[in-house]
Amino acid sequence: MAFIALRSPDVSPRDERRASVRAAHFLALAAAPTFAIMAGLTSIFGDATHGMSCFATAPASPLSGMVAMYVLMSAFHLAPWLKLISR
């Protein structure tokens, strides 16, 4: 079985590394707004399936819901934004 190169011979490893660093930087910046949007949508539309399955249980803490989880995840992923703003 012959080895097939997955990269173009015209692209240097340095260019590939730069592209992957840019992609990682973009993904790091995309995380916080994505989780904030998910928190907003979940708070607006609610989580009816979770409420129906847990109807018989005792009232839970407000920090145990999906909205709180998304807000916390958004806060934890703010570091790339703070670094960008501080430059």
PDB file with one MODEL, atoms N, CA, C and O in Angstrom:
MODEL        1
ATOM      1  N   MET A   1       0.842  -1.167   0.000  1.00  0.00           N
ATOM      2  CA  MET A   1       0.000   0.000   0.000  1.00  0.00           C
ATOM      3  C   MET A   1       0.890   1.234   0.000  1.00  0.00           C
ATOM      4  O   MET A   1       1.816   1.324   0.806  1.00  0.00           O
ATOM      5  N   ALA A   2       0.633   2.159  -0.864  1.00  0.00           N
ATOM      6  CA  ALA A   2       1.447   3.354  -1.005  1.00  0.00           C
ATOM      7  C   ALA A   2       0.979   4.439  -0.046  1.00  0.00           C
ATOM      8  O   ALA A   2      -0.204   4.538   0.279  1.00  0.00           O
ATOM      9  N   PHE A   3       1.926   5.242   0.395  1.00  0.00           N
ATOM     10  CA  PHE A   3       1.623   6.369   1.270  1.00  0.00           C
ATOM     11  C   PHE A   3       1.145   7.541   0.426  1.00  0.00           C
ATOM     12  O   PHE A   3       1.777   7.896  -0.569  1.00  0.00           O
ATOM     13  N   ILE A   4       0.033   8.137   0.822  1.00  0.00           N
ATOM     14  CA  ILE A   4      -0.502   9.274   0.093  1.00  0.00           C
ATOM     15  C   ILE A   4      -0.342  10.507   0.965  1.00  0.00           C
ATOM     16  O   ILE A   4      -0.816  10.533   2.101  1.00  0.00           O
ATOM     17  N   ALA A   5       0.318  11.520   0.443  1.00  0.00           N
ATOM     18  CA  ALA A   5       0.520  12.759   1.187  1.00  0.00           C
ATOM     19  C   ALA A   5      -0.802  13.514   1.284  1.00  0.00           C
ATOM     20  O   ALA A   5      -1.504  13.687   0.287  1.00  0.00           O
ATOM     21  N   LEU A   6      -1.131  13.960   2.488  1.00  0.00           N
ATOM     22  CA  LEU A   6      -2.376  14.679   2.696  1.00  0.00           C
ATOM     23  C   LEU A   6      -2.228  16.181   2.517  1.00  0.00           C
ATOM     24  O   LEU A   6      -3.227  16.898   2.454  1.00  0.00           O
ATOM     25  N   ARG A   7      -1.000  16.664   2.434  1.00  0.00           N
ATOM     26  CA  ARG A   7      -0.829  18.096   2.240  1.00  0.00           C
ATOM     27  C   ARG A   7      -0.223  18.370   0.882  1.00  0.00           C
ATOM     28  O   ARG A   7       0.467  17.538   0.293  1.00  0.00           O
ATOM     29  N   SER A   8      -0.502  19.544   0.420  1.00  0.00           N
ATOM     30  CA  SER A   8       0.004  19.957  -0.877  1.00  0.00           C
ATOM     31  C   SER A   8       1.508  20.157  -0.793  1.00  0.00           C
ATOM     32  O   SER A   8       2.001  20.649   0.223  1.00  0.00           O
ATOM     33  N   PRO A   9       2.242  19.795  -1.819  1.00  0.00           N
ATOM     34  CA  PRO A   9       3.693  20.003  -1.777  1.00  0.00           C
ATOM     35  C   PRO A   9       4.058  21.485  -1.795  1.00  0.00           C
ATOM     36  O   PRO A   9       5.190  21.839  -1.465  1.00  0.00           O
ATOM     37  N   ASP A  10       3.122  22.360  -2.173  1.00  0.00           N
ATOM     38  CA  ASP A  10       3.390  23.798  -2.223  1.00  0.00           C
ATOM     39  C   ASP A  10       3.252  24.472  -0.858  1.00  0.00           C
ATOM     40  O   ASP A  10       3.663  25.620  -0.689  1.00  0.00           O
ATOM     41  N   VAL A  11       2.681  23.770   0.105  1.00  0.00           N
ATOM     42  CA  VAL A  11       2.444  24.339   1.427  1.00  0.00           C
ATOM     43  C   VAL A  11       3.532  23.873   2.377  1.00  0.00           C
ATOM     44  O   VAL A  11       3.760  22.674   2.538  1.00  0.00           O
ATOM     45  N   SER A  12       4.198  24.828   3.002  1.00  0.00           N
ATOM     46  CA  SER A  12       5.274  24.464   3.930  1.00  0.00           C
ATOM     47  C   SER A  12       4.702  24.117   5.295  1.00  0.00           C
ATOM     48  O   SER A  12       3.593  24.538   5.623  1.00  0.00           O
ATOM     49  N   PRO A  13       5.437  23.360   6.090  1.00  0.00           N
ATOM     50  CA  PRO A  13       4.975  23.040   7.450  1.00  0.00           C
ATOM     51  C   PRO A  13       4.755  24.301   8.291  1.00  0.00           C
ATOM     52  O   PRO A  13       3.874  24.328   9.151  1.00  0.00           O
ATOM     53  N   ARG A  14       5.551  25.340   8.045  1.00  0.00           N
ATOM     54  CA  ARG A  14       5.394  26.598   8.782  1.00  0.00           C
ATOM     55  C   ARG A  14       4.031  27.229   8.478  1.00  0.00           C
ATOM     56  O   ARG A  14       3.356  27.726   9.379  1.00  0.00           O
ATOM     57  N   ASP A  15       3.631  27.203   7.192  1.00  0.00           N
ATOM     58  CA  ASP A  15       2.318  27.743   6.827  1.00  0.00           C
ATOM     59  C   ASP A  15       1.193  26.924   7.433  1.00  0.00           C
ATOM     60  O   ASP A  15       0.177  27.477   7.857  1.00  0.00           O
ATOM     61  N   GLU A  16       1.367  25.616   7.478  1.00  0.00           N
ATOM     62  CA  GLU A  16       0.353  24.766   8.113  1.00  0.00           C
ATOM     63  C   GLU A  16       0.221  25.085   9.592  1.00  0.00           C
ATOM     64  O   GLU A  16      -0.884  25.129  10.132  1.00  0.00           O
ATOM     65  N   ARG A  17       1.345  25.305  10.237  1.00  0.00           N
ATOM     66  CA  ARG A  17       1.318  25.635  11.669  1.00  0.00           C
ATOM     67  C   ARG A  17       0.620  26.974  11.893  1.00  0.00           C
ATOM     68  O   ARG A  17      -0.184  27.106  12.816  1.00  0.00           O
ATOM     69  N   ARG A  18       0.920  27.960  11.061  1.00  0.00           N
ATOM     70  CA  ARG A  18       0.265  29.266  11.195  1.00  0.00           C
ATOM     71  C   ARG A  18      -1.245  29.139  11.022  1.00  0.00           C
ATOM     72  O   ARG A  18      -2.015  29.749  11.764  1.00  0.00           O
ATOM     73  N   ALA A  19      -1.659  28.353  10.051  1.00  0.00           N
ATOM     74  CA  ALA A  19      -3.097  28.166   9.810  1.00  0.00           C
ATOM     75  C   ALA A  19      -3.759  27.480  10.998  1.00  0.00           C
ATOM     76  O   ALA A  19      -4.869  27.843  11.389  1.00  0.00           O
ATOM     77  N   SER A  20      -3.083  26.492  11.571  1.00  0.00           N
ATOM     78  CA  SER A  20      -3.680  25.795  12.715  1.00  0.00           C
ATOM     79  C   SER A  20      -3.726  26.697  13.945  1.00  0.00           C
ATOM     80  O   SER A  20      -4.669  26.609  14.731  1.00  0.00           O
ATOM     81  N   VAL A  21      -2.734  27.556  14.129  1.00  0.00           N
ATOM     82  CA  VAL A  21      -2.748  28.499  15.254  1.00  0.00           C
ATOM     83  C   VAL A  21      -3.879  29.502  15.077  1.00  0.00           C
ATOM     84  O   VAL A  21      -4.557  29.848  16.044  1.00  0.00           O
ATOM     85  N   ARG A  22      -4.090  29.975  13.840  1.00  0.00           N
ATOM     86  CA  ARG A  22      -5.199  30.899  13.579  1.00  0.00           C
ATOM     87  C   ARG A  22      -6.541  30.236  13.852  1.00  0.00           C
ATOM     88  O   ARG A  22      -7.435  30.855  14.429  1.00  0.00           O
ATOM     89  N   ALA A  23      -6.684  28.991  13.445  1.00  0.00           N
ATOM     90  CA  ALA A  23      -7.937  28.275  13.680  1.00  0.00           C
ATOM     91  C   ALA A  23      -8.180  28.087  15.173  1.00  0.00           C
ATOM     92  O   ALA A  23      -9.305  28.256  15.642  1.00  0.00           O
ATOM     93  N   ALA A  24      -7.142  27.742  15.917  1.00  0.00           N
ATOM     94  CA  ALA A  24      -7.285  27.572  17.369  1.00  0.00           C
ATOM     95  C   ALA A  24      -7.637  28.893  18.044  1.00  0.00           C
ATOM     96  O   ALA A  24      -8.438  28.926  18.978  1.00  0.00           O
ATOM     97  N   HIS A  25      -7.034  29.988  17.565  1.00  0.00           N
ATOM     98  CA  HIS A  25      -7.341  31.310  18.121  1.00  0.00           C
ATOM     99  C   HIS A  25      -8.792  31.676  17.847  1.00  0.00           C
ATOM    100  O   HIS A  25      -9.475  32.196  18.730  1.00  0.00           O
ATOM    101  N   PHE A  26      -9.267  31.413  16.649  1.00  0.00           N
ATOM    102  CA  PHE A  26     -10.663  31.693  16.305  1.00  0.00           C
ATOM    103  C   PHE A  26     -11.616  30.869  17.172  1.00  0.00           C
ATOM    104  O   PHE A  26     -12.611  31.395  17.671  1.00  0.00           O
ATOM    105  N   LEU A  27     -11.318  29.588  17.352  1.00  0.00           N
ATOM    106  CA  LEU A  27     -12.178  28.739  18.177  1.00  0.00           C
ATOM    107  C   LEU A  27     -12.193  29.203  19.630  1.00  0.00           C
ATOM    108  O   LEU A  27     -13.230  29.148  20.291  1.00  0.00           O
ATOM    109  N   ALA A  28     -11.053  29.655  20.126  1.00  0.00           N
ATOM    110  CA  ALA A  28     -11.000  30.154  21.503  1.00  0.00           C
ATOM    111  C   ALA A  28     -11.856  31.400  21.651  1.00  0.00           C
ATOM    112  O   ALA A  28     -12.513  31.579  22.677  1.00  0.00           O
ATOM    113  N   LEU A  29     -11.859  32.267  20.638  1.00  0.00           N
ATOM    114  CA  LEU A  29     -12.686  33.473  20.691  1.00  0.00           C
ATOM    115  C   LEU A  29     -14.160  33.163  20.478  1.00  0.00           C
ATOM    116  O   LEU A  29     -15.019  33.910  20.947  1.00  0.00           O
ATOM    117  N   ALA A  30     -14.464  32.082  19.783  1.00  0.00           N
ATOM    118  CA  ALA A  30     -15.863  31.747  19.488  1.00  0.00           C
ATOM    119  C   ALA A  30     -16.577  31.088  20.666  1.00  0.00           C
ATOM    120  O   ALA A  30     -17.807  31.084  20.706  1.00  0.00           O
ATOM    121  N   ALA A  31     -15.847  30.539  21.614  1.00  0.00           N
ATOM    122  CA  ALA A  31     -16.469  29.765  22.697  1.00  0.00           C
ATOM    123  C   ALA A  31     -17.356  30.618  23.598  1.00  0.00           C
ATOM    124  O   ALA A  31     -18.512  30.263  23.828  1.00  0.00           O
ATOM    125  N   ALA A  32     -16.845  31.727  24.111  1.00  0.00           N
ATOM    126  CA  ALA A  32     -17.607  32.534  25.070  1.00  0.00           C
ATOM    127  C   ALA A  32     -18.904  33.082  24.477  1.00  0.00           C
ATOM    128  O   ALA A  32     -19.951  32.957  25.111  1.00  0.00           O
ATOM    129  N   PRO A  33     -18.878  33.688  23.282  1.00  0.00           N
ATOM    130  CA  PRO A  33     -20.153  34.171  22.733  1.00  0.00           C
ATOM    131  C   PRO A  33     -21.133  33.046  22.422  1.00  0.00           C
ATOM    132  O   PRO A  33     -22.344  33.215  22.562  1.00  0.00           O
ATOM    133  N   THR A  34     -20.613  31.905  22.001  1.00  0.00           N
ATOM    134  CA  THR A  34     -21.488  30.772  21.704  1.00  0.00           C
ATOM    135  C   THR A  34     -22.224  30.320  22.959  1.00  0.00           C
ATOM    136  O   THR A  34     -23.433  30.092  22.922  1.00  0.00           O
ATOM    137  N   PHE A  35     -21.501  30.189  24.069  1.00  0.00           N
ATOM    138  CA  PHE A  35     -22.148  29.779  25.314  1.00  0.00           C
ATOM    139  C   PHE A  35     -23.101  30.854  25.826  1.00  0.00           C
ATOM    140  O   PHE A  35     -24.136  30.529  26.407  1.00  0.00           O
ATOM    141  N   ALA A  36     -22.767  32.136  25.621  1.00  0.00           N
ATOM    142  CA  ALA A  36     -23.670  33.210  26.040  1.00  0.00           C
ATOM    143  C   ALA A  36     -24.967  33.164  25.235  1.00  0.00           C
ATOM    144  O   ALA A  36     -26.050  33.350  25.790  1.00  0.00           O
ATOM    145  N   ILE A  37     -24.862  32.918  23.937  1.00  0.00           N
ATOM    146  CA  ILE A  37     -26.058  32.788  23.100  1.00  0.00           C
ATOM    147  C   ILE A  37     -26.883  31.588  23.537  1.00  0.00           C
ATOM    148  O   ILE A  37     -28.109  31.667  23.614  1.00  0.00           O
ATOM    149  N   MET A  38     -26.216  30.480  23.823  1.00  0.00           N
ATOM    150  CA  MET A  38     -26.942  29.292  24.278  1.00  0.00           C
ATOM    151  C   MET A  38     -27.656  29.558  25.605  1.00  0.00           C
ATOM    152  O   MET A  38     -28.768  29.073  25.814  1.00  0.00           O
ATOM    153  N   ALA A  39     -27.026  30.328  26.507  1.00  0.00           N
ATOM    154  CA  ALA A  39     -27.673  30.670  27.777  1.00  0.00           C
ATOM    155  C   ALA A  39     -28.910  31.524  27.528  1.00  0.00           C
ATOM    156  O   ALA A  39     -29.959  31.309  28.135  1.00  0.00           O
ATOM    157  N   GLY A  40     -28.774  32.494  26.627  1.00  0.00           N
ATOM    158  CA  GLY A  40     -29.918  33.347  26.319  1.00  0.00           C
ATOM    159  C   GLY A  40     -31.070  32.571  25.699  1.00  0.00           C
ATOM    160  O   GLY A  40     -32.223  32.742  26.094  1.00  0.00           O
ATOM    161  N   LEU A  41     -30.759  31.724  24.734  1.00  0.00           N
ATOM    162  CA  LEU A  41     -31.808  30.934  24.086  1.00  0.00           C
ATOM    163  C   LEU A  41     -32.469  29.968  25.059  1.00  0.00           C
ATOM    164  O   LEU A  41     -33.684  29.773  25.018  1.00  0.00           O
ATOM    165  N   THR A  42     -31.671  29.364  25.934  1.00  0.00           N
ATOM    166  CA  THR A  42     -32.229  28.433  26.907  1.00  0.00           C
ATOM    167  C   THR A  42     -33.103  29.166  27.914  1.00  0.00           C
ATOM    168  O   THR A  42     -34.122  28.632  28.353  1.00  0.00           O
ATOM    169  N   SER A  43     -32.716  30.387  28.287  1.00  0.00           N
ATOM    170  CA  SER A  43     -33.549  31.132  29.233  1.00  0.00           C
ATOM    171  C   SER A  43     -34.851  31.599  28.584  1.00  0.00           C
ATOM    172  O   SER A  43     -35.881  31.696  29.252  1.00  0.00           O
ATOM    173  N   ILE A  44     -34.804  31.889  27.280  1.00  0.00           N
ATOM    174  CA  ILE A  44     -36.016  32.342  26.589  1.00  0.00           C
ATOM    175  C   ILE A  44     -36.964  31.177  26.324  1.00  0.00           C
ATOM    176  O   ILE A  44     -38.148  31.233  26.655  1.00  0.00           O
ATOM    177  N   PHE A  45     -36.419  30.120  25.721  1.00  0.00           N
ATOM    178  CA  PHE A  45     -37.267  29.005  25.313  1.00  0.00           C
ATOM    179  C   PHE A  45     -37.440  27.954  26.395  1.00  0.00           C
ATOM    180  O   PHE A  45     -38.342  27.121  26.312  1.00  0.00           O
ATOM    181  N   GLY A  46     -36.587  27.985  27.409  1.00  0.00           N
ATOM    182  CA  GLY A  46     -36.697  27.044  28.517  1.00  0.00           C
ATOM    183  C   GLY A  46     -36.272  25.644  28.140  1.00  0.00           C
ATOM    184  O   GLY A  46     -35.962  25.357  26.983  1.00  0.00           O
ATOM    185  N   ASP A  47     -36.264  24.797  29.112  1.00  0.00           N
ATOM    186  CA  ASP A  47     -35.895  23.401  28.932  1.00  0.00           C
ATOM    187  C   ASP A  47     -37.072  22.557  29.389  1.00  0.00           C
ATOM    188  O   ASP A  47     -37.034  21.975  30.473  1.00  0.00           O
ATOM    189  N   ALA A  48     -38.103  22.486  28.584  1.00  0.00           N
ATOM    190  CA  ALA A  48     -39.344  21.810  28.959  1.00  0.00           C
ATOM    191  C   ALA A  48     -39.144  20.318  29.194  1.00  0.00           C
ATOM    192  O   ALA A  48     -39.795  19.747  30.069  1.00  0.00           O
ATOM    193  N   THR A  49     -38.273  19.678  28.446  1.00  0.00           N
ATOM    194  CA  THR A  49     -38.083  18.235  28.617  1.00  0.00           C
ATOM    195  C   THR A  49     -37.479  17.933  29.980  1.00  0.00           C
ATOM    196  O   THR A  49     -37.850  16.945  30.612  1.00  0.00           O
ATOM    197  N   HIS A  50     -36.562  18.761  30.439  1.00  0.00           N
ATOM    198  CA  HIS A  50     -35.961  18.540  31.754  1.00  0.00           C
ATOM    199  C   HIS A  50     -36.999  18.782  32.848  1.00  0.00           C
ATOM    200  O   HIS A  50     -37.058  18.033  33.823  1.00  0.00           O
ATOM    201  N   GLY A  51     -37.812  19.819  32.690  1.00  0.00           N
ATOM    202  CA  GLY A  51     -38.823  20.116  33.688  1.00  0.00           C
ATOM    203  C   GLY A  51     -39.864  19.011  33.795  1.00  0.00           C
ATOM    204  O   GLY A  51     -40.338  18.715  34.892  1.00  0.00           O
ATOM    205  N   MET A  52     -40.220  18.407  32.690  1.00  0.00           N
ATOM    206  CA  MET A  52     -41.223  17.346  32.711  1.00  0.00           C
ATOM    207  C   MET A  52     -40.688  16.094  33.395  1.00  0.00           C
ATOM    208  O   MET A  52     -41.421  15.431  34.130  1.00  0.00           O
ATOM    209  N   SER A  53     -39.437  15.766  33.165  1.00  0.00           N
ATOM    210  CA  SER A  53     -38.895  14.541  33.735  1.00  0.00           C
ATOM    211  C   SER A  53     -38.598  14.691  35.221  1.00  0.00           C
ATOM    212  O   SER A  53     -38.551  13.694  35.941  1.00  0.00           O
ATOM    213  N   CYS A  54     -38.397  15.911  35.689  1.00  0.00           N
ATOM    214  CA  CYS A  54     -38.063  16.134  37.090  1.00  0.00           C
ATOM    215  C   CYS A  54     -39.190  16.812  37.842  1.00  0.00           C
ATOM    216  O   CYS A  54     -38.949  17.458  38.862  1.00  0.00           O
ATOM    217  N   PHE A  55     -40.404  16.679  37.364  1.00  0.00           N
ATOM    218  CA  PHE A  55     -41.542  17.361  37.966  1.00  0.00           C
ATOM    219  C   PHE A  55     -41.788  16.906  39.393  1.00  0.00           C
ATOM    220  O   PHE A  55     -42.163  17.719  40.238  1.00  0.00           O
ATOM    221  N   ALA A  56     -41.587  15.630  39.684  1.00  0.00           N
ATOM    222  CA  ALA A  56     -41.907  15.089  41.002  1.00  0.00           C
ATOM    223  C   ALA A  56     -40.814  15.339  42.030  1.00  0.00           C
ATOM    224  O   ALA A  56     -41.031  15.095  43.217  1.00  0.00           O
ATOM    225  N   THR A  57     -39.667  15.811  41.620  1.00  0.00           N
ATOM    226  CA  THR A  57     -38.573  16.026  42.567  1.00  0.00           C
ATOM    227  C   THR A  57     -38.750  17.341  43.305  1.00  0.00           C
ATOM    228  O   THR A  57     -39.565  18.182  42.926  1.00  0.00           O
ATOM    229  N   ALA A  58     -37.978  17.499  44.354  1.00  0.00           N
ATOM    230  CA  ALA A  58     -38.014  18.735  45.134  1.00  0.00           C
ATOM    231  C   ALA A  58     -37.427  19.878  44.313  1.00  0.00           C
ATOM    232  O   ALA A  58     -36.653  19.643  43.385  1.00  0.00           O
ATOM    233  N   PRO A  59     -37.789  21.098  44.645  1.00  0.00           N
ATOM    234  CA  PRO A  59     -37.238  22.238  43.899  1.00  0.00           C
ATOM    235  C   PRO A  59     -35.718  22.242  43.983  1.00  0.00           C
ATOM    236  O   PRO A  59     -35.140  22.082  45.058  1.00  0.00           O
ATOM    237  N   ALA A  60     -35.096  22.425  42.854  1.00  0.00           N
ATOM    238  CA  ALA A  60     -33.632  22.395  42.789  1.00  0.00           C
ATOM    239  C   ALA A  60     -33.070  23.806  42.935  1.00  0.00           C
ATOM    240  O   ALA A  60     -33.797  24.795  42.842  1.00  0.00           O
ATOM    241  N   SER A  61     -31.799  23.873  43.158  1.00  0.00           N
ATOM    242  CA  SER A  61     -31.107  25.154  43.245  1.00  0.00           C
ATOM    243  C   SER A  61     -31.148  25.851  41.883  1.00  0.00           C
ATOM    244  O   SER A  61     -31.107  25.185  40.849  1.00  0.00           O
ATOM    245  N   PRO A  62     -31.228  27.174  41.873  1.00  0.00           N
ATOM    246  CA  PRO A  62     -31.205  27.867  40.587  1.00  0.00           C
ATOM    247  C   PRO A  62     -29.873  27.714  39.859  1.00  0.00           C
ATOM    248  O   PRO A  62     -29.790  27.969  38.658  1.00  0.00           O
ATOM    249  N   LEU A  63     -28.841  27.304  40.575  1.00  0.00           N
ATOM    250  CA  LEU A  63     -27.542  27.092  39.940  1.00  0.00           C
ATOM    251  C   LEU A  63     -27.425  25.727  39.270  1.00  0.00           C
ATOM    252  O   LEU A  63     -26.392  25.419  38.675  1.00  0.00           O
ATOM    253  N   SER A  64     -28.459  24.916  39.359  1.00  0.00           N
ATOM    254  CA  SER A  64     -28.379  23.576  38.785  1.00  0.00           C
ATOM    255  C   SER A  64     -28.966  23.502  37.374  1.00  0.00           C
ATOM    256  O   SER A  64     -28.970  22.424  36.780  1.00  0.00           O
ATOM    257  N   GLY A  65     -29.451  24.590  36.830  1.00  0.00           N
ATOM    258  CA  GLY A  65     -30.070  24.573  35.517  1.00  0.00           C
ATOM    259  C   GLY A  65     -29.081  24.735  34.388  1.00  0.00           C
ATOM    260  O   GLY A  65     -27.897  24.999  34.600  1.00  0.00           O
ATOM    261  N   MET A  66     -29.591  24.571  33.192  1.00  0.00           N
ATOM    262  CA  MET A  66     -28.764  24.695  31.994  1.00  0.00           C
ATOM    263  C   MET A  66     -28.315  26.135  31.756  1.00  0.00           C
ATOM    264  O   MET A  66     -27.207  26.363  31.271  1.00  0.00           O
ATOM    265  N   VAL A  67     -29.155  27.099  32.087  1.00  0.00           N
ATOM    266  CA  VAL A  67     -28.781  28.501  31.883  1.00  0.00           C
ATOM    267  C   VAL A  67     -27.557  28.834  32.722  1.00  0.00           C
ATOM    268  O   VAL A  67     -26.617  29.460  32.231  1.00  0.00           O
ATOM    269  N   ALA A  68     -27.564  28.423  33.975  1.00  0.00           N
ATOM    270  CA  ALA A  68     -26.416  28.685  34.850  1.00  0.00           C
ATOM    271  C   ALA A  68     -25.166  27.991  34.330  1.00  0.00           C
ATOM    272  O   ALA A  68     -24.072  28.552  34.392  1.00  0.00           O
ATOM    273  N   MET A  69     -25.320  26.780  33.820  1.00  0.00           N
ATOM    274  CA  MET A  69     -24.169  26.066  33.275  1.00  0.00           C
ATOM    275  C   MET A  69     -23.579  26.822  32.088  1.00  0.00           C
ATOM    276  O   MET A  69     -22.361  26.973  31.995  1.00  0.00           O
ATOM    277  N   TYR A  70     -24.438  27.300  31.174  1.00  0.00           N
ATOM    278  CA  TYR A  70     -23.952  28.026  30.003  1.00  0.00           C
ATOM    279  C   TYR A  70     -23.313  29.354  30.393  1.00  0.00           C
ATOM    280  O   TYR A  70     -22.324  29.765  29.787  1.00  0.00           O
ATOM    281  N   VAL A  71     -23.866  30.027  31.397  1.00  0.00           N
ATOM    282  CA  VAL A  71     -23.275  31.287  31.856  1.00  0.00           C
ATOM    283  C   VAL A  71     -21.895  31.031  32.453  1.00  0.00           C
ATOM    284  O   VAL A  71     -20.951  31.771  32.176  1.00  0.00           O
ATOM    285  N   LEU A  72     -21.776  30.003  33.258  1.00  0.00           N
ATOM    286  CA  LEU A  72     -20.468  29.668  33.835  1.00  0.00           C
ATOM    287  C   LEU A  72     -19.463  29.267  32.766  1.00  0.00           C
ATOM    288  O   LEU A  72     -18.298  29.660  32.830  1.00  0.00           O
ATOM    289  N   MET A  73     -19.904  28.488  31.785  1.00  0.00           N
ATOM    290  CA  MET A  73     -18.997  28.088  30.712  1.00  0.00           C
ATOM    291  C   MET A  73     -18.555  29.311  29.903  1.00  0.00           C
ATOM    292  O   MET A  73     -17.402  29.393  29.479  1.00  0.00           O
ATOM    293  N   SER A  74     -19.458  30.243  29.693  1.00  0.00           N
ATOM    294  CA  SER A  74     -19.101  31.471  29.000  1.00  0.00           C
ATOM    295  C   SER A  74     -18.073  32.267  29.800  1.00  0.00           C
ATOM    296  O   SER A  74     -17.118  32.801  29.237  1.00  0.00           O
ATOM    297  N   ALA A  75     -18.272  32.342  31.109  1.00  0.00           N
ATOM    298  CA  ALA A  75     -17.328  33.068  31.965  1.00  0.00           C
ATOM    299  C   ALA A  75     -15.955  32.399  31.973  1.00  0.00           C
ATOM    300  O   ALA A  75     -14.932  33.084  31.946  1.00  0.00           O
ATOM    301  N   PHE A  76     -15.926  31.081  32.009  1.00  0.00           N
ATOM    302  CA  PHE A  76     -14.647  30.378  32.020  1.00  0.00           C
ATOM    303  C   PHE A  76     -13.891  30.521  30.701  1.00  0.00           C
ATOM    304  O   PHE A  76     -12.668  30.384  30.672  1.00  0.00           O
ATOM    305  N   HIS A  77     -14.605  30.793  29.616  1.00  0.00           N
ATOM    306  CA  HIS A  77     -13.967  30.926  28.305  1.00  0.00           C
ATOM    307  C   HIS A  77     -13.727  32.383  27.919  1.00  0.00           C
ATOM    308  O   HIS A  77     -13.506  32.674  26.743  1.00  0.00           O
ATOM    309  N   LEU A  78     -13.766  33.292  28.869  1.00  0.00           N
ATOM    310  CA  LEU A  78     -13.521  34.706  28.587  1.00  0.00           C
ATOM    311  C   LEU A  78     -12.044  35.071  28.491  1.00  0.00           C
ATOM    312  O   LEU A  78     -11.724  36.163  28.022  1.00  0.00           O
ATOM    313  N   ALA A  79     -11.147  34.211  28.911  1.00  0.00           N
ATOM    314  CA  ALA A  79      -9.714  34.533  28.938  1.00  0.00           C
ATOM    315  C   ALA A  79      -9.175  35.013  27.589  1.00  0.00           C
ATOM    316  O   ALA A  79      -8.456  36.012  27.565  1.00  0.00           O
ATOM    317  N   PRO A  80      -9.482  34.355  26.464  1.00  0.00           N
ATOM    318  CA  PRO A  80      -8.967  34.874  25.189  1.00  0.00           C
ATOM    319  C   PRO A  80      -9.483  36.269  24.864  1.00  0.00           C
ATOM    320  O   PRO A  80      -8.760  37.072  24.274  1.00  0.00           O
ATOM    321  N   TRP A  81     -10.724  36.569  25.242  1.00  0.00           N
ATOM    322  CA  TRP A  81     -11.274  37.903  25.008  1.00  0.00           C
ATOM    323  C   TRP A  81     -10.567  38.929  25.883  1.00  0.00           C
ATOM    324  O   TRP A  81     -10.268  40.033  25.428  1.00  0.00           O
ATOM    325  N   LEU A  82     -10.301  38.574  27.130  1.00  0.00           N
ATOM    326  CA  LEU A  82      -9.606  39.496  28.030  1.00  0.00           C
ATOM    327  C   LEU A  82      -8.183  39.769  27.560  1.00  0.00           C
ATOM    328  O   LEU A  82      -7.696  40.894  27.671  1.00  0.00           O
ATOM    329  N   LYS A  83      -7.517  38.747  27.038  1.00  0.00           N
ATOM    330  CA  LYS A  83      -6.176  38.950  26.479  1.00  0.00           C
ATOM    331  C   LYS A  83      -6.236  39.869  25.256  1.00  0.00           C
ATOM    332  O   LYS A  83      -5.384  40.742  25.089  1.00  0.00           O
ATOM    333  N   LEU A  84      -7.238  39.673  24.408  1.00  0.00           N
ATOM    334  CA  LEU A  84      -7.377  40.500  23.214  1.00  0.00           C
ATOM    335  C   LEU A  84      -7.665  41.948  23.589  1.00  0.00           C
ATOM    336  O   LEU A  84      -7.114  42.864  22.979  1.00  0.00           O
ATOM    337  N   ILE A  85      -8.511  42.165  24.575  1.00  0.00           N
ATOM    338  CA  ILE A  85      -8.850  43.518  25.006  1.00  0.00           C
ATOM    339  C   ILE A  85      -7.661  44.211  25.676  1.00  0.00           C
ATOM    340  O   ILE A  85      -7.478  45.418  25.518  1.00  0.00           O
ATOM    341  N   SER A  86      -6.861  43.457  26.416  1.00  0.00           N
ATOM    342  CA  SER A  86      -5.737  44.049  27.137  1.00  0.00           C
ATOM    343  C   SER A  86      -4.582  44.470  26.226  1.00  0.00           C
ATOM    344  O   SER A  86      -3.708  45.226  26.648  1.00  0.00           O
ATOM    345  N   ARG A  87      -4.572  43.990  24.993  1.00  0.00           N
ATOM    346  CA  ARG A  87      -3.491  44.381  24.052  1.00  0.00           C
ATOM    347  C   ARG A  87      -3.641  45.772  23.648  1.00  0.00           C
ATOM    348  O   ARG A  87      -2.836  46.278  22.867  1.00  0.00           O
TER     349      ARG A  87
ENDMDL
END
